[in-house]
Amino acid sequence: MNENNLELSVVMPCLNEADTLESCIAKAKDAIARHEIQGEVVIADNGSTDGSQAIAERLGARVVNVIAKGYGNALMGGIASARGRFVIMGDADDSYDFLEIPRFVDELRKGPDLVQGCRLPSGGGKILPGAMPFLHRWWGNPMFSFMVRTMFKAPVHDVYCGMRGFTKVAYEQLDMRCTGMEFATEMIIKTSRYKMNIAEVPITLHPDGRKAHAPHLKTFRDGWRTLRFFLMCSPRWLFLIPGICMFLGGIVGYALAMPGAQLFGATLDAHTLLVASLALLLGHQAIFFAIFAKMFSINERLMPEDPRMNRFFSVFDLEKGLLLGVAAVLAGFGLLGWAVLTWRTSGFGQLSYAYTMRRVIPGVVLAALGTQTILSSFVISILSLQRRR
């Protein structure tokens, strides 16, 4: 076998998998031999102390010792050393049947950049009894798979499936960053964002075969980490959409409260103005946060260039932001000055609370929005220096 001309590398992350490693390696090597695939098995060991390394070497697998801890680190180390044109990754807990490797290879030969396994029936997969916890099967996995399809347009039905194949060339373009369990979802998100081709093959999930220790996954901890990562990867859903909703809600609040309108029998007064002002301020800041996060992500190659950002910069620059901000500040202080003059004409005595607050509150809000706009414009300008480099 010419090691410089391998078609496939099967990479398994390993941390004390002596219970099941032999079975996984044997199945992988059997599938490779039966279908005459030029391939290898790579065990990315993350510091096992149960003799997993010796098992792998005895069975003819290549062991790569990865010092940095973490699921993602182990996979990055193993994939970096893989010699094959295609890479198939899968956990070494015997829950994935490596005899299904040829199905991934056949699909990869058709040209996709990523072939994602699917264990869920919605994508044609099968889950054997006891193979997946109830919450994972019926809530967590379907929910997060729906979210990745909605938020990132990734055509997959099982975002958590750890058995997948991809081309080494495509993987190297992704510039993977996550060192923990988010590695798997980062790969899907980036592959979709970079407009690479994604295919899906149904597989069967078997019960975890390990006896020496419990599974590494923790339901609520890892669910939160996934949700957190999704939001961090999507400034649109984390900042922009909530920001627009709050800002529009603030405008509606002002439109109703300024004239003292009645709604369902309730008179909307200065208290409504205060709440609407909070919505305006938070919404305005969230929208700018969306721009900051998007620019940073593009600069750091966490996501590709976005034509919408290019259009934004074709009409926005520092000077326009400063002019808009200064205009808002001046308008705000104008309203505050009007309130002071009204107070002066009354001999600095008591004023009509409802009347005065309709000048003071908008004045304060305009001054704050203007100041935020000025400062945010400078931040955008600073980030754009990196962007144009």
C-alpha positions in Angstrom: 0.0 0.0 0.0 1.4 3.4 -1.0 1.0 5.6 2.0 1.4 8.7 -0.1 -1.6 7.8 -2.2 -4.2 6.8 0.3 -7.8 7.4 -0.5 -9.1 7.2 3.0 -8.1 7.8 6.6 -10.4 6.7 9.4 -9.8 8.9 12.4 -11.0 7.9 15.9 -10.5 10.2 19.0 -9.6 8.1 22.0 -9.5 8.6 25.7 -9.5 5.3 27.7 -11.5 3.3 25.2 -9.9 -0.1 25.9 -13.4 -1.7 26.2 -14.4 -1.0 22.6 -11.4 0.2 20.7 -10.5 -3.3 19.4 -14.0 -3.8 18.0 -14.0 -0.4 16.3 -10.6 -0.8 14.7 -11.4 -4.4 13.5 -14.6 -3.2 11.8 -12.9 -0.3 10.1 -10.0 -2.4 8.8 -12.5 -5.1 7.7 -14.6 -2.6 5.8 -11.5 -1.1 4.1 -10.2 -4.5 3.1 -13.5 -5.9 1.9 -14.2 -3.0 -0.4 -10.5 -2.7 -1.6 -10.2 0.9 -0.3 -6.7 2.2 0.0 -6.9 3.4 3.6 -5.6 3.6 7.1 -6.9 3.8 10.7 -5.6 6.6 12.8 -6.2 6.6 16.6 -5.9 10.2 18.0 -5.1 9.4 21.6 -5.8 12.1 24.1 -3.8 10.7 27.0 -5.3 7.2 27.7 -4.0 5.4 30.7 -5.8 2.1 30.1 -3.6 0.6 27.4 -5.6 1.9 24.5 -2.4 2.8 22.6 -1.1 -0.8 22.8 -4.4 -2.2 21.5 -4.3 0.1 18.6 -0.7 -0.7 17.7 -1.3 -4.4 18.0 -4.2 -4.2 15.5 -2.1 -2.2 13.0 -3.6 1.2 13.5 -1.4 4.3 13.6 -1.4 6.1 16.9 -1.1 9.8 17.1 -0.5 11.2 20.6 -2.4 14.5 21.1 -1.2 16.3 24.2 -3.8 19.1 24.3 -7.0 17.9 26.0 -10.4 18.0 24.4 -12.5 16.2 21.8 -11.8 18.8 19.2 -8.1 18.9 19.9 -7.9 15.1 19.6 -9.7 15.2 16.2 -7.6 18.1 14.9 -4.4 16.2 15.8 -5.6 13.0 14.1 -7.0 14.7 11.0 -3.8 16.8 10.6 -1.8 13.6 10.5 -4.2 11.8 8.2 -2.7 10.8 4.8 -5.9 10.0 3.0 -7.7 12.2 0.4 -10.9 11.5 2.3 -11.3 11.4 6.1 -14.0 9.6 8.1 -14.2 10.4 11.8 -16.2 8.5 14.4 -16.1 7.8 18.1 -14.4 4.7 19.4 -17.2 3.7 21.8 -18.7 1.1 19.4 -21.9 3.2 19.0 -21.0 3.7 15.3 -20.7 0.7 13.0 -17.5 1.2 11.1 -18.7 -1.5 8.7 -20.8 1.3 7.2 -17.6 3.1 6.0 -18.1 2.2 2.3 -21.4 4.1 2.3 -19.5 7.3 3.2 -16.8 6.6 0.7 -19.2 5.9 -2.1 -20.9 9.3 -1.4 -17.6 11.2 -1.1 -16.6 9.8 -4.5 -19.6 11.6 -6.0 -18.1 15.0 -5.0 -19.5 16.4 -1.8 -17.2 18.2 0.6 -18.9 16.7 3.7 -21.0 13.6 4.1 -22.9 13.7 7.4 -24.2 10.6 9.1 -27.8 10.6 10.3 -29.0 8.4 13.1 -32.5 9.9 13.4 -35.5 8.4 11.6 -36.3 11.8 10.1 -33.2 11.4 7.9 -33.6 7.7 7.3 -31.4 6.6 10.2 -32.1 4.0 12.9 -31.5 4.1 16.7 -31.4 0.8 18.4 -33.0 0.4 21.9 -30.9 2.0 24.6 -28.5 3.7 22.2 -29.6 7.3 22.8 -31.1 8.9 25.9 -34.8 9.9 25.7 -34.1 13.7 25.9 -31.4 13.5 23.3 -33.6 11.6 20.8 -36.8 13.4 21.2 -35.9 17.0 22.2 -32.2 18.0 22.1 -31.1 16.5 18.8 -34.2 17.3 16.8 -34.3 20.9 18.2 -30.6 21.7 17.5 -30.8 20.0 14.1 -33.8 22.2 13.3 -31.9 25.3 14.5 -28.8 24.5 12.4 -31.1 24.2 9.3 -32.9 27.4 10.1 -30.0 29.6 11.3 -27.2 28.4 9.1 -29.1 26.7 6.2 -27.2 23.4 6.7 -29.1 20.5 5.1 -28.7 18.0 7.9 -31.1 16.1 10.2 -28.7 15.0 12.9 -26.3 17.8 13.8 -24.8 15.8 16.7 -23.9 12.7 14.7 -20.1 12.2 15.2 -19.6 9.8 12.3 -19.0 11.8 9.1 -16.7 11.9 6.1 -15.1 14.9 4.4 -12.3 15.7 2.0 -9.0 16.7 3.5 -8.9 19.7 1.1 -12.3 21.0 2.3 -11.4 20.5 6.0 -8.2 22.5 5.6 -10.2 25.5 4.2 -12.4 25.6 7.3 -9.7 26.7 9.7 -11.3 24.9 12.6 -11.1 26.5 16.1 -13.1 24.6 18.6 -11.1 22.4 20.9 -14.1 20.8 22.7 -17.3 19.0 21.8 -18.4 22.1 19.7 -15.9 20.9 17.0 -18.5 18.8 15.3 -21.1 21.5 15.1 -18.5 24.1 14.0 -17.6 21.9 11.1 -21.2 21.7 9.9 -21.8 25.5 10.4 -18.6 26.5 8.5 -19.1 24.0 5.7 -22.6 25.4 5.1 -21.5 29.1 5.4 -18.7 28.6 2.9 -21.2 27.2 0.5 -19.6 23.8 0.3 -21.6 20.7 -0.7 -23.1 18.7 2.1 -24.6 15.2 1.7 -26.2 13.0 4.3 -26.3 9.2 4.7 -28.5 7.2 7.1 -26.7 5.1 9.6 -27.6 2.9 12.6 -26.7 4.0 16.2 -25.8 1.2 18.6 -25.7 1.2 22.4 -22.4 2.5 23.9 -20.2 -0.5 24.5 -18.0 0.9 27.2 -18.1 -0.6 30.6 -15.1 1.0 32.4 -16.6 4.5 32.4 -19.7 6.4 31.6 -20.2 8.4 28.4 -18.4 11.7 28.2 -21.5 13.6 27.2 -23.6 15.5 29.8 -27.1 16.4 28.6 -27.8 19.9 30.0 -24.1 21.0 30.1 -23.5 20.0 26.4 -26.9 21.3 25.3 -26.2 24.7 26.8 -22.7 24.7 25.1 -24.3 23.9 21.8 -26.9 26.7 22.1 -24.2 29.1 23.2 -22.1 28.2 20.3 -25.0 28.6 17.8 -25.7 32.1 19.1 -22.0 33.1 19.1 -21.8 32.0 15.4 -24.9 34.0 14.4 -24.8 37.7 15.2 -28.1 37.9 13.3 -30.0 35.8 15.8 -28.1 36.8 18.9 -28.1 40.6 18.3 -29.7 41.9 15.1 -33.2 40.3 15.2 -33.7 41.0 19.0 -32.3 44.5 18.5 -34.6 45.4 15.6 -37.6 44.0 17.6 -36.7 46.1 20.7 -36.1 49.2 18.6 -39.4 48.9 16.7 -41.1 48.2 20.0 -39.7 51.4 21.4 -40.9 53.4 18.5 -44.4 52.0 18.9 -44.3 52.8 22.6 -43.4 56.4 21.8 -46.1 56.7 19.2 -48.7 55.6 21.7 -47.3 57.4 24.9 -46.4 60.8 23.5 -50.0 61.7 22.8 -51.2 59.9 25.9 -53.2 57.3 23.9 -55.5 54.8 25.6 -55.0 51.1 25.0 -57.5 48.6 26.4 -58.8 51.2 28.8 -55.3 52.1 30.1 -53.8 55.6 29.6 -50.2 55.4 28.4 -48.2 58.2 30.0 -44.6 58.9 31.1 -44.1 55.5 32.6 -44.7 54.0 29.2 -42.2 56.5 27.7 -39.5 55.2 30.1 -40.1 51.6 29.2 -40.1 52.5 25.5 -36.9 54.4 26.0 -35.3 51.4 27.5 -36.3 49.3 24.5 -34.9 52.0 22.1 -31.5 52.1 23.9 -31.1 48.4 24.2 -32.3 47.8 20.6 -29.9 50.4 19.2 -27.0 48.9 21.1 -27.8 45.4 20.0 -27.9 46.4 16.4 -24.5 47.9 16.6 -23.3 44.8 18.5 -24.5 42.7 15.5 -22.3 44.8 13.2 -19.3 44.5 15.5 -19.7 40.8 15.8 -20.1 40.3 12.1 -17.1 42.4 11.2 -14.9 40.5 13.8 -16.1 37.1 12.6 -15.3 38.0 9.0 -11.9 39.4 10.0 -11.0 36.3 11.9 -12.3 34.0 9.1 -15.0 32.6 11.3 -17.4 33.2 8.5 -17.0 34.3 4.8 -17.4 37.7 3.4 -21.0 38.9 3.3 -22.3 41.0 0.4 -24.7 42.7 2.8 -21.8 44.0 4.8 -20.2 45.3 1.6 -23.4 47.2 0.8 -23.5 48.6 4.3 -20.0 50.0 4.0 -20.8 51.5 0.6 -23.2 53.9 2.3 -21.7 54.1 5.8 -18.5 55.6 6.9 -17.1 57.3 10.1 -18.1 60.8 9.1 -21.7 59.9 8.3 -22.0 58.1 11.7 -20.5 61.1 13.5 -22.9 63.5 11.7 -25.9 61.4 12.6 -24.7 61.0 16.2 -24.0 64.7 16.6 -27.4 65.6 15.2 -29.2 63.3 17.7 -27.2 64.7 20.6 -28.0 68.3 19.5 -31.7 67.4 19.2 -31.7 65.8 22.6 -30.1 68.8 24.3 -32.5 71.0 22.4 -35.4 69.2 24.0 -33.7 69.4 27.4 -33.1 73.1 26.9 -36.8 73.6 26.0 -37.7 71.9 29.3 -35.4 74.2 31.2 -36.8 77.3 29.6 -40.3 76.0 30.5 -39.2 75.6 34.1 -37.7 79.1 34.1 -40.9 80.7 32.9 -42.7 79.1 35.9 -40.1 80.7 38.3 -38.4 77.4 38.7 -41.4 76.1 40.6 -43.4 73.0 40.1 -44.1 71.8 36.6 -46.7 69.5 35.1 -45.2 66.1 35.4 -46.8 64.6 32.3 -46.0 67.7 30.2 -42.4 68.1 31.2 -41.5 64.4 31.0 -42.6 64.3 27.4 -39.7 66.7 26.7 -37.1 65.4 29.2 -37.4 61.7 28.5 -37.0 62.0 24.6 -34.2 64.5 25.1 -32.2 62.2 27.3 -32.8 59.3 25.0 -31.8 61.2 21.9 -28.6 62.4 23.7 -27.8 58.8 24.7 -28.5 57.4 21.2 -26.4 60.1 19.6 -23.5 59.4 22.0 -23.8 55.6 21.3 -23.8 56.2 17.6 -20.7 58.4 17.8 -18.8 55.8 19.8 -20.0 52.9 17.8 -19.0 54.6 14.6 -15.4 54.8 15.9 -15.5 51.1 16.8 -16.7 50.2 13.3 -14.0 52.3 11.8 -11.3 50.6 13.9 -12.6 47.1 12.9 -12.8 48.1 9.3 -9.1 48.8 9.3 -8.5 45.0 9.9 -11.2 44.2 7.4 -9.6 46.1 4.5 -6.1 44.7 5.2 
